[in-house]
């Protein structure tokens, strides 16, 4: 894990559909060695999820607008919303 990744652990992100998540860590797929992001929902049952890092950090286009799939939030916003 590199220094940039370490700084993201524990940080909160907003998915482009509005839900909040906390980045828990990074892992590698055991078959492909692809870099994965492990993240936890900050709503409902607080499920733990995994997604390829390139997808987690990518920019997408919806309704003619370009946006990040997961936007890094500043400060403990999620704690205030619970």
PDB file of N, CA, C and O in Angstrom:
ATOM      1  N   UNK A   1       0.851  -1.172   0.000  1.00  0.00           N
ATOM      2  CA  UNK A   1       0.000   0.000   0.000  1.00  0.00           C
ATOM      3  C   UNK A   1       0.895   1.234   0.000  1.00  0.00           C
ATOM      4  O   UNK A   1       1.893   1.299   0.718  1.00  0.00           O
ATOM      5  N   UNK A   2       0.517   2.203  -0.817  1.00  0.00           N
ATOM      6  CA  UNK A   2       1.336   3.408  -0.870  1.00  0.00           C
ATOM      7  C   UNK A   2       0.802   4.485   0.083  1.00  0.00           C
ATOM      8  O   UNK A   2      -0.279   4.342   0.655  1.00  0.00           O
ATOM      9  N   UNK A   3       1.562   5.543   0.240  1.00  0.00           N
ATOM     10  CA  UNK A   3       1.221   6.617   1.181  1.00  0.00           C
ATOM     11  C   UNK A   3      -0.107   7.286   0.834  1.00  0.00           C
ATOM     12  O   UNK A   3      -0.887   7.621   1.725  1.00  0.00           O
ATOM     13  N   UNK A   4      -0.364   7.480  -0.451  1.00  0.00           N
ATOM     14  CA  UNK A   4      -1.622   8.106  -0.889  1.00  0.00           C
ATOM     15  C   UNK A   4      -2.821   7.247  -0.482  1.00  0.00           C
ATOM     16  O   UNK A   4      -3.839   7.775  -0.033  1.00  0.00           O
ATOM     17  N   UNK A   5      -2.704   5.937  -0.636  1.00  0.00           N
ATOM     18  CA  UNK A   5      -3.784   5.039  -0.239  1.00  0.00           C
ATOM     19  C   UNK A   5      -3.989   5.073   1.267  1.00  0.00           C
ATOM     20  O   UNK A   5      -5.126   5.098   1.738  1.00  0.00           O
ATOM     21  N   UNK A   6      -2.901   5.075   2.026  1.00  0.00           N
ATOM     22  CA  UNK A   6      -3.001   5.102   3.487  1.00  0.00           C
ATOM     23  C   UNK A   6      -3.775   6.324   3.969  1.00  0.00           C
ATOM     24  O   UNK A   6      -4.528   6.238   4.939  1.00  0.00           O
ATOM     25  N   UNK A   7      -3.596   7.457   3.301  1.00  0.00           N
ATOM     26  CA  UNK A   7      -4.290   8.688   3.686  1.00  0.00           C
ATOM     27  C   UNK A   7      -5.794   8.612   3.450  1.00  0.00           C
ATOM     28  O   UNK A   7      -6.546   9.383   4.045  1.00  0.00           O
ATOM     29  N   UNK A   8      -6.244   7.703   2.598  1.00  0.00           N
ATOM     30  CA  UNK A   8      -7.667   7.578   2.286  1.00  0.00           C
ATOM     31  C   UNK A   8      -8.410   6.633   3.219  1.00  0.00           C
ATOM     32  O   UNK A   8      -9.639   6.672   3.290  1.00  0.00           O
ATOM     33  N   UNK A   9      -7.683   5.787   3.931  1.00  0.00           N
ATOM     34  CA  UNK A   9      -8.331   4.839   4.835  1.00  0.00           C
ATOM     35  C   UNK A   9      -9.025   5.606   5.958  1.00  0.00           C
ATOM     36  O   UNK A   9      -8.431   6.468   6.604  1.00  0.00           O
ATOM     37  N   UNK A  10     -10.286   5.275   6.170  1.00  0.00           N
ATOM     38  CA  UNK A  10     -11.097   5.944   7.186  1.00  0.00           C
ATOM     39  C   UNK A  10     -11.810   7.177   6.678  1.00  0.00           C
ATOM     40  O   UNK A  10     -12.628   7.753   7.395  1.00  0.00           O
ATOM     41  N   UNK A  11     -11.519   7.597   5.451  1.00  0.00           N
ATOM     42  CA  UNK A  11     -12.164   8.787   4.888  1.00  0.00           C
ATOM     43  C   UNK A  11     -13.534   8.426   4.332  1.00  0.00           C
ATOM     44  O   UNK A  11     -13.795   7.277   3.977  1.00  0.00           O
ATOM     45  N   UNK A  12     -14.395   9.422   4.264  1.00  0.00           N
ATOM     46  CA  UNK A  12     -15.766   9.219   3.822  1.00  0.00           C
ATOM     47  C   UNK A  12     -15.965   9.723   2.402  1.00  0.00           C
ATOM     48  O   UNK A  12     -15.368  10.714   1.979  1.00  0.00           O
ATOM     49  N   UNK A  13     -16.826   9.008   1.676  1.00  0.00           N
ATOM     50  CA  UNK A  13     -17.110   9.313   0.280  1.00  0.00           C
ATOM     51  C   UNK A  13     -18.617   9.320   0.063  1.00  0.00           C
ATOM     52  O   UNK A  13     -19.359   8.604   0.735  1.00  0.00           O
ATOM     53  N   UNK A  14     -19.056  10.138  -0.883  1.00  0.00           N
ATOM     54  CA  UNK A  14     -20.455  10.132  -1.289  1.00  0.00           C
ATOM     55  C   UNK A  14     -20.526   9.521  -2.686  1.00  0.00           C
ATOM     56  O   UNK A  14     -19.863   9.992  -3.611  1.00  0.00           O
ATOM     57  N   UNK A  15     -21.331   8.471  -2.833  1.00  0.00           N
ATOM     58  CA  UNK A  15     -21.570   7.852  -4.134  1.00  0.00           C
ATOM     59  C   UNK A  15     -22.407   8.821  -4.963  1.00  0.00           C
ATOM     60  O   UNK A  15     -23.183   9.599  -4.406  1.00  0.00           O
ATOM     61  N   UNK A  16     -22.262   8.783  -6.268  1.00  0.00           N
ATOM     62  CA  UNK A  16     -22.967   9.747  -7.108  1.00  0.00           C
ATOM     63  C   UNK A  16     -24.479   9.651  -6.964  1.00  0.00           C
ATOM     64  O   UNK A  16     -25.187  10.588  -7.336  1.00  0.00           O
ATOM     65  N   UNK A  17     -24.993   8.546  -6.435  1.00  0.00           N
ATOM     66  CA  UNK A  17     -26.438   8.416  -6.196  1.00  0.00           C
ATOM     67  C   UNK A  17     -26.839   8.962  -4.828  1.00  0.00           C
ATOM     68  O   UNK A  17     -28.026   9.014  -4.503  1.00  0.00           O
ATOM     69  N   UNK A  18     -25.834   9.377  -4.009  1.00  0.00           N
ATOM     70  CA  UNK A  18     -26.133  10.072  -2.761  1.00  0.00           C
ATOM     71  C   UNK A  18     -25.764   9.378  -1.470  1.00  0.00           C
ATOM     72  O   UNK A  18     -25.611  10.051  -0.451  1.00  0.00           O
ATOM     73  N   UNK A  19     -25.613   8.065  -1.461  1.00  0.00           N
ATOM     74  CA  UNK A  19     -25.308   7.363  -0.217  1.00  0.00           C
ATOM     75  C   UNK A  19     -23.862   7.589   0.220  1.00  0.00           C
ATOM     76  O   UNK A  19     -22.981   7.865  -0.595  1.00  0.00           O
ATOM     77  N   UNK A  20     -23.646   7.464   1.532  1.00  0.00           N
ATOM     78  CA  UNK A  20     -22.325   7.696   2.114  1.00  0.00           C
ATOM     79  C   UNK A  20     -21.629   6.382   2.457  1.00  0.00           C
ATOM     80  O   UNK A  20     -22.261   5.404   2.856  1.00  0.00           O
ATOM     81  N   UNK A  21     -20.296   6.392   2.288  1.00  0.00           N
ATOM     82  CA  UNK A  21     -19.474   5.212   2.539  1.00  0.00           C
ATOM     83  C   UNK A  21     -18.162   5.633   3.178  1.00  0.00           C
ATOM     84  O   UNK A  21     -17.712   6.765   3.001  1.00  0.00           O
ATOM     85  N   UNK A  22     -17.543   4.709   3.928  1.00  0.00           N
ATOM     86  CA  UNK A  22     -16.224   4.939   4.505  1.00  0.00           C
ATOM     87  C   UNK A  22     -15.260   3.932   3.870  1.00  0.00           C
ATOM     88  O   UNK A  22     -15.531   2.731   3.837  1.00  0.00           O
ATOM     89  N   UNK A  23     -14.153   4.431   3.377  1.00  0.00           N
ATOM     90  CA  UNK A  23     -13.139   3.559   2.791  1.00  0.00           C
ATOM     91  C   UNK A  23     -12.418   2.855   3.939  1.00  0.00           C
ATOM     92  O   UNK A  23     -11.814   3.503   4.794  1.00  0.00           O
ATOM     93  N   UNK A  24     -12.485   1.535   3.949  1.00  0.00           N
ATOM     94  CA  UNK A  24     -11.920   0.734   5.040  1.00  0.00           C
ATOM     95  C   UNK A  24     -10.505   0.251   4.743  1.00  0.00           C
ATOM     96  O   UNK A  24      -9.710   0.044   5.660  1.00  0.00           O
ATOM     97  N   UNK A  25     -10.191   0.072   3.466  1.00  0.00           N
ATOM     98  CA  UNK A  25      -8.861  -0.416   3.138  1.00  0.00           C
ATOM     99  C   UNK A  25      -8.746  -0.806   1.682  1.00  0.00           C
ATOM    100  O   UNK A  25      -9.660  -0.598   0.884  1.00  0.00           O
ATOM    101  N   UNK A  26      -7.599  -1.378   1.354  1.00  0.00           N
ATOM    102  CA  UNK A  26      -7.314  -1.838   0.000  1.00  0.00           C
ATOM    103  C   UNK A  26      -6.949  -3.312   0.071  1.00  0.00           C
ATOM    104  O   UNK A  26      -6.385  -3.771   1.065  1.00  0.00           O
ATOM    105  N   UNK A  27      -7.266  -4.043  -0.971  1.00  0.00           N
ATOM    106  CA  UNK A  27      -6.959  -5.475  -1.039  1.00  0.00           C
ATOM    107  C   UNK A  27      -6.648  -5.828  -2.484  1.00  0.00           C
ATOM    108  O   UNK A  27      -6.845  -5.020  -3.392  1.00  0.00           O
ATOM    109  N   UNK A  28      -6.167  -7.033  -2.682  1.00  0.00           N
ATOM    110  CA  UNK A  28      -5.919  -7.525  -4.043  1.00  0.00           C
ATOM    111  C   UNK A  28      -6.796  -8.735  -4.295  1.00  0.00           C
ATOM    112  O   UNK A  28      -6.971  -9.581  -3.418  1.00  0.00           O
ATOM    113  N   UNK A  29      -7.339  -8.813  -5.484  1.00  0.00           N
ATOM    114  CA  UNK A  29      -8.105  -9.977  -5.904  1.00  0.00           C
ATOM    115  C   UNK A  29      -7.145 -11.171  -5.948  1.00  0.00           C
ATOM    116  O   UNK A  29      -6.071 -11.083  -6.543  1.00  0.00           O
ATOM    117  N   UNK A  30      -7.525 -12.258  -5.335  1.00  0.00           N
ATOM    118  CA  UNK A  30      -6.623 -13.415  -5.230  1.00  0.00           C
ATOM    119  C   UNK A  30      -6.348 -14.087  -6.572  1.00  0.00           C
ATOM    120  O   UNK A  30      -5.325 -14.754  -6.726  1.00  0.00           O
ATOM    121  N   UNK A  31      -7.229 -13.924  -7.530  1.00  0.00           N
ATOM    122  CA  UNK A  31      -7.039 -14.563  -8.833  1.00  0.00           C
ATOM    123  C   UNK A  31      -6.313 -13.661  -9.822  1.00  0.00           C
ATOM    124  O   UNK A  31      -5.427 -14.111 -10.549  1.00  0.00           O
ATOM    125  N   UNK A  32      -6.693 -12.382  -9.844  1.00  0.00           N
ATOM    126  CA  UNK A  32      -6.168 -11.469 -10.874  1.00  0.00           C
ATOM    127  C   UNK A  32      -5.119 -10.496 -10.348  1.00  0.00           C
ATOM    128  O   UNK A  32      -4.410  -9.858 -11.126  1.00  0.00           O
ATOM    129  N   UNK A  33      -5.022 -10.382  -9.017  1.00  0.00           N
ATOM    130  CA  UNK A  33      -4.164  -9.413  -8.335  1.00  0.00           C
ATOM    131  C   UNK A  33      -4.591  -7.969  -8.593  1.00  0.00           C
ATOM    132  O   UNK A  33      -3.825  -7.039  -8.341  1.00  0.00           O
ATOM    133  N   UNK A  34      -5.809  -7.781  -9.094  1.00  0.00           N
ATOM    134  CA  UNK A  34      -6.330  -6.431  -9.316  1.00  0.00           C
ATOM    135  C   UNK A  34      -6.513  -5.724  -7.974  1.00  0.00           C
ATOM    136  O   UNK A  34      -6.968  -6.325  -7.001  1.00  0.00           O
ATOM    137  N   UNK A  35      -6.153  -4.442  -7.935  1.00  0.00           N
ATOM    138  CA  UNK A  35      -6.299  -3.625  -6.721  1.00  0.00           C
ATOM    139  C   UNK A  35      -7.787  -3.376  -6.466  1.00  0.00           C
ATOM    140  O   UNK A  35      -8.518  -2.952  -7.361  1.00  0.00           O
ATOM    141  N   UNK A  36      -8.220  -3.644  -5.239  1.00  0.00           N
ATOM    142  CA  UNK A  36      -9.620  -3.481  -4.850  1.00  0.00           C
ATOM    143  C   UNK A  36      -9.725  -2.480  -3.705  1.00  0.00           C
ATOM    144  O   UNK A  36      -8.786  -2.302  -2.929  1.00  0.00           O
ATOM    145  N   UNK A  37     -10.878  -1.834  -3.615  1.00  0.00           N
ATOM    146  CA  UNK A  37     -11.198  -0.941  -2.495  1.00  0.00           C
ATOM    147  C   UNK A  37     -12.236  -1.648  -1.639  1.00  0.00           C
ATOM    148  O   UNK A  37     -13.224  -2.175  -2.152  1.00  0.00           O
ATOM    149  N   UNK A  38     -12.005  -1.656  -0.335  1.00  0.00           N
ATOM    150  CA  UNK A  38     -12.952  -2.219   0.622  1.00  0.00           C
ATOM    151  C   UNK A  38     -13.614  -1.031   1.307  1.00  0.00           C
ATOM    152  O   UNK A  38     -12.931  -0.176   1.871  1.00  0.00           O
ATOM    153  N   UNK A  39     -14.951  -0.974   1.259  1.00  0.00           N
ATOM    154  CA  UNK A  39     -15.644   0.175   1.823  1.00  0.00           C
ATOM    155  C   UNK A  39     -16.929  -0.255   2.508  1.00  0.00           C
ATOM    156  O   UNK A  39     -17.510  -1.290   2.179  1.00  0.00           O
ATOM    157  N   UNK A  40     -17.372   0.568   3.480  1.00  0.00           N
ATOM    158  CA  UNK A  40     -18.527   0.245   4.301  1.00  0.00           C
ATOM    159  C   UNK A  40     -19.623   1.292   4.114  1.00  0.00           C
ATOM    160  O   UNK A  40     -19.365   2.496   4.122  1.00  0.00           O
ATOM    161  N   UNK A  41     -20.843   0.808   3.948  1.00  0.00           N
ATOM    162  CA  UNK A  41     -22.004   1.690   3.867  1.00  0.00           C
ATOM    163  C   UNK A  41     -22.203   2.372   5.218  1.00  0.00           C
ATOM    164  O   UNK A  41     -22.065   1.738   6.264  1.00  0.00           O
ATOM    165  N   UNK A  42     -22.521   3.640   5.194  1.00  0.00           N
ATOM    166  CA  UNK A  42     -22.785   4.384   6.430  1.00  0.00           C
ATOM    167  C   UNK A  42     -24.288   4.612   6.595  1.00  0.00           C
ATOM    168  O   UNK A  42     -24.730   5.660   7.067  1.00  0.00           O
ATOM    169  N   UNK A  43     -25.042   3.622   6.202  1.00  0.00           N
ATOM    170  CA  UNK A  43     -26.499   3.653   6.307  1.00  0.00           C
ATOM    171  C   UNK A  43     -26.981   2.206   6.394  1.00  0.00           C
ATOM    172  O   UNK A  43     -26.213   1.276   6.143  1.00  0.00           O
ATOM    173  N   UNK A  44     -28.232   2.019   6.743  1.00  0.00           N
ATOM    174  CA  UNK A  44     -28.822   0.675   6.768  1.00  0.00           C
ATOM    175  C   UNK A  44     -28.055  -0.289   7.648  1.00  0.00           C
ATOM    176  O   UNK A  44     -27.781   0.004   8.812  1.00  0.00           O
ATOM    177  N   UNK A  45     -27.706  -1.443   7.089  1.00  0.00           N
ATOM    178  CA  UNK A  45     -27.011  -2.481   7.846  1.00  0.00           C
ATOM    179  C   UNK A  45     -25.498  -2.282   7.877  1.00  0.00           C
ATOM    180  O   UNK A  45     -24.778  -3.124   8.414  1.00  0.00           O
ATOM    181  N   UNK A  46     -25.009  -1.186   7.313  1.00  0.00           N
ATOM    182  CA  UNK A  46     -23.575  -0.866   7.303  1.00  0.00           C
ATOM    183  C   UNK A  46     -22.753  -1.994   6.668  1.00  0.00           C
ATOM    184  O   UNK A  46     -21.701  -2.381   7.178  1.00  0.00           O
ATOM    185  N   UNK A  47     -23.255  -2.504   5.556  1.00  0.00           N
ATOM    186  CA  UNK A  47     -22.600  -3.603   4.850  1.00  0.00           C
ATOM    187  C   UNK A  47     -21.203  -3.250   4.365  1.00  0.00           C
ATOM    188  O   UNK A  47     -20.884  -2.088   4.117  1.00  0.00           O
ATOM    189  N   UNK A  48     -20.387  -4.276   4.239  1.00  0.00           N
ATOM    190  CA  UNK A  48     -19.017  -4.145   3.755  1.00  0.00           C
ATOM    191  C   UNK A  48     -19.003  -4.550   2.283  1.00  0.00           C
ATOM    192  O   UNK A  48     -19.543  -5.593   1.915  1.00  0.00           O
ATOM    193  N   UNK A  49     -18.384  -3.719   1.446  1.00  0.00           N
ATOM    194  CA  UNK A  49     -18.382  -3.920  -0.004  1.00  0.00           C
ATOM    195  C   UNK A  49     -16.960  -3.876  -0.541  1.00  0.00           C
ATOM    196  O   UNK A  49     -16.052  -3.359   0.109  1.00  0.00           O
ATOM    197  N   UNK A  50     -16.781  -4.422  -1.730  1.00  0.00           N
ATOM    198  CA  UNK A  50     -15.497  -4.369  -2.412  1.00  0.00           C
ATOM    199  C   UNK A  50     -15.761  -4.052  -3.883  1.00  0.00           C
ATOM    200  O   UNK A  50     -16.747  -4.502  -4.468  1.00  0.00           O
ATOM    201  N   UNK A  51     -14.861  -3.270  -4.461  1.00  0.00           N
ATOM    202  CA  UNK A  51     -15.000  -2.844  -5.851  1.00  0.00           C
ATOM    203  C   UNK A  51     -13.597  -2.599  -6.393  1.00  0.00           C
ATOM    204  O   UNK A  51     -12.720  -2.171  -5.643  1.00  0.00           O
ATOM    205  N   UNK A  52     -13.364  -2.861  -7.685  1.00  0.00           N
ATOM    206  CA  UNK A  52     -12.052  -2.542  -8.252  1.00  0.00           C
ATOM    207  C   UNK A  52     -11.704  -1.066  -8.039  1.00  0.00           C
ATOM    208  O   UNK A  52     -12.546  -0.190  -8.235  1.00  0.00           O
ATOM    209  N   UNK A  53     -10.461  -0.800  -7.639  1.00  0.00           N
ATOM    210  CA  UNK A  53     -10.033   0.574  -7.361  1.00  0.00           C
ATOM    211  C   UNK A  53     -10.226   1.469  -8.580  1.00  0.00           C
ATOM    212  O   UNK A  53     -10.640   2.619  -8.439  1.00  0.00           O
ATOM    213  N   UNK A  54      -9.931   0.958  -9.772  1.00  0.00           N
ATOM    214  CA  UNK A  54     -10.073   1.806 -10.955  1.00  0.00           C
ATOM    215  C   UNK A  54     -11.526   2.225 -11.145  1.00  0.00           C
ATOM    216  O   UNK A  54     -11.787   3.317 -11.650  1.00  0.00           O
ATOM    217  N   UNK A  55     -12.474   1.382 -10.752  1.00  0.00           N
ATOM    218  CA  UNK A  55     -13.884   1.737 -10.856  1.00  0.00           C
ATOM    219  C   UNK A  55     -14.289   2.689  -9.721  1.00  0.00           C
ATOM    220  O   UNK A  55     -15.030   3.645  -9.949  1.00  0.00           O
ATOM    221  N   UNK A  56     -13.806   2.431  -8.510  1.00  0.00           N
ATOM    222  CA  UNK A  56     -14.151   3.271  -7.365  1.00  0.00           C
ATOM    223  C   UNK A  56     -13.746   4.726  -7.618  1.00  0.00           C
ATOM    224  O   UNK A  56     -14.503   5.645  -7.307  1.00  0.00           O
ATOM    225  N   UNK A  57     -12.568   4.929  -8.175  1.00  0.00           N
ATOM    226  CA  UNK A  57     -12.027   6.282  -8.353  1.00  0.00           C
ATOM    227  C   UNK A  57     -12.293   6.882  -9.731  1.00  0.00           C
ATOM    228  O   UNK A  57     -11.813   7.978 -10.023  1.00  0.00           O
ATOM    229  N   UNK A  58     -13.041   6.192 -10.577  1.00  0.00           N
ATOM    230  CA  UNK A  58     -13.236   6.689 -11.938  1.00  0.00           C
ATOM    231  C   UNK A  58     -14.229   7.848 -12.015  1.00  0.00           C
ATOM    232  O   UNK A  58     -15.040   8.066 -11.115  1.00  0.00           O
ATOM    233  N   UNK A  59     -14.134   8.572 -13.111  1.00  0.00           N
ATOM    234  CA  UNK A  59     -15.101   9.612 -13.452  1.00  0.00           C
ATOM    235  C   UNK A  59     -16.101   8.988 -14.406  1.00  0.00           C
ATOM    236  O   UNK A  59     -15.723   8.314 -15.365  1.00  0.00           O
ATOM    237  N   UNK A  60     -17.386   9.216 -14.138  1.00  0.00           N
ATOM    238  CA  UNK A  60     -18.442   8.656 -14.973  1.00  0.00           C
ATOM    239  C   UNK A  60     -19.238   9.784 -15.608  1.00  0.00           C
ATOM    240  O   UNK A  60     -19.081  10.951 -15.249  1.00  0.00           O
ATOM    241  N   UNK A  61     -20.093   9.422 -16.555  1.00  0.00           N
ATOM    242  CA  UNK A  61     -20.977  10.408 -17.177  1.00  0.00           C
ATOM    243  C   UNK A  61     -22.412   9.939 -17.014  1.00  0.00           C
ATOM    244  O   UNK A  61     -22.757   8.815 -17.377  1.00  0.00           O
ATOM    245  N   UNK A  62     -23.245  10.815 -16.463  1.00  0.00           N
ATOM    246  CA  UNK A  62     -24.675  10.541 -16.274  1.00  0.00           C
ATOM    247  C   UNK A  62     -25.451  11.777 -16.700  1.00  0.00           C
ATOM    248  O   UNK A  62     -25.137  12.893 -16.285  1.00  0.00           O
ATOM    249  N   UNK A  63     -26.452  11.573 -17.519  1.00  0.00           N
ATOM    250  CA  UNK A  63     -27.300  12.673 -17.980  1.00  0.00           C
ATOM    251  C   UNK A  63     -26.478  13.834 -18.528  1.00  0.00           C
ATOM    252  O   UNK A  63     -26.811  14.997 -18.298  1.00  0.00           O
ATOM    253  N   UNK A  64     -25.420  13.525 -19.243  1.00  0.00           N
ATOM    254  CA  UNK A  64     -24.574  14.544 -19.855  1.00  0.00           C
ATOM    255  C   UNK A  64     -23.616  15.244 -18.911  1.00  0.00           C
ATOM    256  O   UNK A  64     -22.919  16.174 -19.317  1.00  0.00           O
ATOM    257  N   UNK A  65     -23.567  14.813 -17.653  1.00  0.00           N
ATOM    258  CA  UNK A  65     -22.663  15.421 -16.665  1.00  0.00           C
ATOM    259  C   UNK A  65     -21.574  14.441 -16.289  1.00  0.00           C
ATOM    260  O   UNK A  65     -21.831  13.251 -16.107  1.00  0.00           O
ATOM    261  N   UNK A  66     -20.356  14.944 -16.174  1.00  0.00           N
ATOM    262  CA  UNK A  66     -19.226  14.122 -15.732  1.00  0.00           C
ATOM    263  C   UNK A  66     -19.044  14.337 -14.229  1.00  0.00           C
ATOM    264  O   UNK A  66     -19.056  15.466 -13.740  1.00  0.00           O
ATOM    265  N   UNK A  67     -18.875  13.228 -13.515  1.00  0.00           N
ATOM    266  CA  UNK A  67     -18.721  13.291 -12.056  1.00  0.00           C
ATOM    267  C   UNK A  67     -17.927  12.086 -11.589  1.00  0.00           C
ATOM    268  O   UNK A  67     -17.797  11.094 -12.306  1.00  0.00           O
ATOM    269  N   UNK A  68     -17.408  12.184 -10.398  1.00  0.00           N
ATOM    270  CA  UNK A  68     -16.709  11.047  -9.802  1.00  0.00           C
ATOM    271  C   UNK A  68     -17.751  10.054  -9.310  1.00  0.00           C
ATOM    272  O   UNK A  68     -18.800  10.444  -8.798  1.00  0.00           O
ATOM    273  N   UNK A  69     -17.457   8.773  -9.469  1.00  0.00           N
ATOM    274  CA  UNK A  69     -18.374   7.740  -8.956  1.00  0.00           C
ATOM    275  C   UNK A  69     -18.487   7.887  -7.432  1.00  0.00           C
ATOM    276  O   UNK A  69     -19.589   7.831  -6.886  1.00  0.00           O
ATOM    277  N   UNK A  70     -17.348   8.075  -6.744  1.00  0.00           N
ATOM    278  CA  UNK A  70     -17.314   8.316  -5.301  1.00  0.00           C
ATOM    279  C   UNK A  70     -16.533   9.604  -5.074  1.00  0.00           C
ATOM    280  O   UNK A  70     -15.370   9.706  -5.464  1.00  0.00           O
ATOM    281  N   UNK A  71     -17.164  10.574  -4.451  1.00  0.00           N
ATOM    282  CA  UNK A  71     -16.523  11.865  -4.183  1.00  0.00           C
ATOM    283  C   UNK A  71     -16.024  11.898  -2.739  1.00  0.00           C
ATOM    284  O   UNK A  71     -16.786  11.640  -1.807  1.00  0.00           O
ATOM    285  N   UNK A  72     -14.767  12.211  -2.563  1.00  0.00           N
ATOM    286  CA  UNK A  72     -14.179  12.325  -1.234  1.00  0.00           C
ATOM    287  C   UNK A  72     -14.802  13.505  -0.500  1.00  0.00           C
ATOM    288  O   UNK A  72     -14.865  14.610  -1.038  1.00  0.00           O
ATOM    289  N   UNK A  73     -15.263  13.275   0.729  1.00  0.00           N
ATOM    290  CA  UNK A  73     -15.864  14.325   1.549  1.00  0.00           C
ATOM    291  C   UNK A  73     -14.824  14.874   2.510  1.00  0.00           C
ATOM    292  O   UNK A  73     -13.910  14.162   2.927  1.00  0.00           O
ATOM    293  N   UNK A  74     -14.967  16.116   2.851  1.00  0.00           N
ATOM    294  CA  UNK A  74     -14.075  16.753   3.828  1.00  0.00           C
ATOM    295  C   UNK A  74     -14.768  16.764   5.174  1.00  0.00           C
ATOM    296  O   UNK A  74     -15.907  17.219   5.274  1.00  0.00           O
ATOM    297  N   UNK A  75     -14.114  16.279   6.202  1.00  0.00           N
ATOM    298  CA  UNK A  75     -14.663  16.294   7.556  1.00  0.00           C
ATOM    299  C   UNK A  75     -15.577  15.118   7.813  1.00  0.00           C
ATOM    300  O   UNK A  75     -15.928  14.386   6.888  1.00  0.00           O
ATOM    301  N   UNK A  76     -15.969  14.928   9.071  1.00  0.00           N
ATOM    302  CA  UNK A  76     -16.819  13.798   9.466  1.00  0.00           C
ATOM    303  C   UNK A  76     -18.295  14.061   9.173  1.00  0.00           C
ATOM    304  O   UNK A  76     -19.117  14.051  10.090  1.00  0.00           O
ATOM    305  N   UNK A  77     -18.633  14.291   7.936  1.00  0.00           N
ATOM    306  CA  UNK A  77     -20.001  14.619   7.543  1.00  0.00           C
ATOM    307  C   UNK A  77     -20.944  13.475   7.852  1.00  0.00           C
ATOM    308  O   UNK A  77     -22.053  13.702   8.334  1.00  0.00           O
ATOM    309  N   UNK A  78     -20.524  12.256   7.584  1.00  0.00           N
ATOM    310  CA  UNK A  78     -21.406  11.111   7.770  1.00  0.00           C
ATOM    311  C   UNK A  78     -21.842  10.972   9.224  1.00  0.00           C
ATOM    312  O   UNK A  78     -22.990  10.617   9.489  1.00  0.00           O
ATOM    313  N   UNK A  79     -20.949  11.246  10.165  1.00  0.00           N
ATOM    314  CA  UNK A  79     -21.301  11.121  11.589  1.00  0.00           C
ATOM    315  C   UNK A  79     -22.411  12.098  11.948  1.00  0.00           C
ATOM    316  O   UNK A  79     -23.264  11.780  12.777  1.00  0.00           O
ATOM    317  N   UNK A  80     -22.418  13.260  11.351  1.00  0.00           N
ATOM    318  CA  UNK A  80     -23.444  14.262  11.631  1.00  0.00           C
ATOM    319  C   UNK A  80     -24.787  13.873  11.044  1.00  0.00           C
ATOM    320  O   UNK A  80     -25.827  14.331  11.518  1.00  0.00           O
ATOM    321  N   UNK A  81     -24.780  13.029  10.015  1.00  0.00           N
ATOM    322  CA  UNK A  81     -26.009  12.668   9.314  1.00  0.00           C
ATOM    323  C   UNK A  81     -26.674  11.445   9.917  1.00  0.00           C
ATOM    324  O   UNK A  81     -27.807  11.133   9.552  1.00  0.00           O
ATOM    325  N   UNK A  82     -26.015  10.741  10.825  1.00  0.00           N
ATOM    326  CA  UNK A  82     -26.600   9.508  11.390  1.00  0.00           C
ATOM    327  C   UNK A  82     -27.514   9.817  12.539  1.00  0.00           C
ATOM    328  O   UNK A  82     -28.091   8.906  13.132  1.00  0.00           O
TER     329      UNK A  82
END
